[in-house]
Amino acid sequence: MTLSPARPRHSAARTRARVPMRLDIQGLRALAVVLVVVYHLWPWRLSGGYVGVDVFFVISGFLITSHLVREAQATGGVRLGAFWARRARRLLPASLVVLGATLAAVWAWVPRALWEPFTREVIASAAYVENWVLASKAVDYLAADDAPSPVQHYWSLAAEEQFYLVWPLIVVAALVAARAGRGRFAPRRAIAAAVLAVTVASFVASVAWTAASPAQAYFITPTRAWEFGVGALLAFASAARAPGWVRAAAAWTGLAAIVAAAVAFDAPTPFPGSWALVPVLGTALVLWADGDAVRGTPGRLWRNRAVRATGELSYSIYLWHWVAIVIVPYAIGREMVAIDKLALLGGVAAASYLTWRWVESPVRRMPALAEAPARRTFAAVVVGMVLVIGPAAWMAVTVERDVAASLAESERLAAAAAIAGDPAAVRDDEDVAGDDAAVDELPADEPVEEPVCLGAATVDPEGACAPTLPEDQVVPLPAAAKADSPEDCLGKKGSRDFDLCEFGVPREEATETVALIGDSHAYHWLPALEALAERNGWHGIVMARASCPFVAEDRNLEERIISTCATFNERVSAELAEREDVTVVVMAALAKTRFAAPEGADAWGFAVDAHATAIEGLPDHVTDVYVMRDSPRPREDNVECVERELGSRSADGAGRACGTPRDVSVEDDALAAAAQAGDRAAVVDLTDLYCDADTCVPVVGNVLVYADQGHLTRTWVNSTVPQLERLMPAFSART
């Protein structure tokens, strides 16, 4: 995180070498890293501990700008290459070592189902763009549903490195402007003016962006730059002439503000907008007070040996702690309990000391780099990045190869099962069952010679068949689960585009048209509707968007999602009204969707009424409406659990081991309740395919049901086609 610069070697900047280490800065570092670690281990104890990152940012802005201003005053300029080389020697060696160790831990303990996302983020972290990767995914860092990456915390290091890259350029630009002014602007004032302008602009952007898209605003550099800028402005504000009692009061007030934010803030707190002023200005007050030698300040606290040691090791602690928190549960095969977390703290402390002792300090002062031209440091950095990115890419490619093979096998088996279960395939001719032309349609090199029974067909209430795959085989492989979930035409969350795709037979040749509408939990049924449309000569359109159930009421999400969903659903309604060929509508929504109910209103009743209004508002030419009851909610790590259990169990046994209680998994579904309460829509409920009386499982008939924490695999959805055709009679009745 935020660390002091390397000791300079060139004579022009000797002033920097004589600047003593401030104990208050070490103390702030210690406080910041403790807040972050406690928050990550015990978030319910310190719900706002994430503000420790903001403390680090302010310290960085102060230190780096102070050094740059001193160099500019002493030499009349800034040696950019030397500056960046010092930063690289200080921060990158430990960072790359931890990334390398993380890759080794992933290879040893993490299920292959997570290799691709984890290695992708390792690569992004090595290139210091992890914050933009997370922002592009619009991940809620404080409460993400996806399995957290062991290098997710590198987003803040990426933001800091980007600051180090750009900030000296701003200083240089200010110096150039001062010279161009022919004495009208002193260099120090020019730099201060540039820093102030950037800080104000970034703060305004932060407030606006946080209001519109907090998930993205949390990560990106433009919304965080003002925090560095506040620290930078302190380089121009000395407290030396202020009375001691004023400085003491400022230091204690700042410290109290940081702690108050850590205690009072939580995940819903809009951040890093205006609320970030609390920890940022708190840190600025402590730094401004400069109270190491001032009576009445927290100086005695800063001088404590444990505090000083924690501050010295803060960067390594930050690097190691999150990696350990994510990896240890995979290594021990269970969630951590209190004793595990305490042991983890000891391990992190040991690893941090060793990293500081043998990596951070030696490389920073290594004569072969520190006394050589900057290009040698840059070359060493490139080599280090390649040594991390190369193995990460190899791991990703290895998994991609396995995924491709698994998806091909799943497609082959699903096609064979579809032919075996299609009455049309054996309609008239006795020799159709052995028809080579039908078999040749399979997407595999070798045809399936025996009937294939898998997935939902093995638990079909109207005639289950015996599974034909080996008892230890699961399709797709857990590593391929995510790739087996259709997303080709799913509208992107927050987009203002209108996404409409078509499937089935051409519209002019079709007997009927079906529309699939709703959110991503509607969209994952598309493969089954495609099969039904093609089997029965129907045309289809799909209008679905992530996080946008088909209702007029707003969800309790960020403003950007609310407005774009409203616009999208208006377009869906207009399209349905215009398309009179659409006679059947299939809709679904995430069961746990929450809406922005008026204050005092019953949230459940509001949601049911919202869906009922949407159903009743469908055009009159839509004669049949089918509501897919949402699938049971699996355990969050269901895919990884299945992979882990397959090592010692059958596919069915792995499913049972990774199952969840039915009364927990089968959630109340407001859309299904609305359909049941009215007479316009029929509910299609496949719950009994996933669940028996007590347990819901993620593997049924050798098929992996879920692609992630709730979306279904294409293979599973395809296996439900026979049941869906019976439960949605409009398809066969109009063929």
QUISUL-V129149 format. One record per helix or strand of 2 or more residues. SS is the DSSP state (alpha for helix, beta for strand). FROM is the first residue (numbers start at 0). LEN is the number of residues. If there is no record, write none. Layout:
[[SS;FROM;LEN] [SS;FROM;LEN]]
This chain:
[[alpha;10;7] [alpha;22;19] [alpha;48;27] [alpha;79;30] [alpha;111;15] [alpha;129;7] [alpha;153;27] [alpha;186;26] [alpha;213;4] [alpha;220;16] [alpha;243;21] [alpha;273;16] [alpha;298;4] [alpha;304;8] [alpha;313;19] [alpha;337;28] [alpha;366;4] [alpha;373;48] [alpha;422;4] [alpha;431;3] [alpha;435;5] [alpha;454;5] [alpha;477;3] [alpha;481;3] [beta;500;4] [alpha;506;3] [beta;512;6] [alpha;519;4] [alpha;525;11] [beta;538;7] [alpha;558;20] [beta;581;7] [alpha;602;14] [beta;623;5] [alpha;637;8] [alpha;650;7] [beta;659;2] [alpha;661;4] [alpha;669;8] [beta;680;4] [alpha;686;4] [beta;694;2] [beta;698;2] [beta;702;2] [alpha;713;6] [alpha;720;7] [alpha;729;4]]
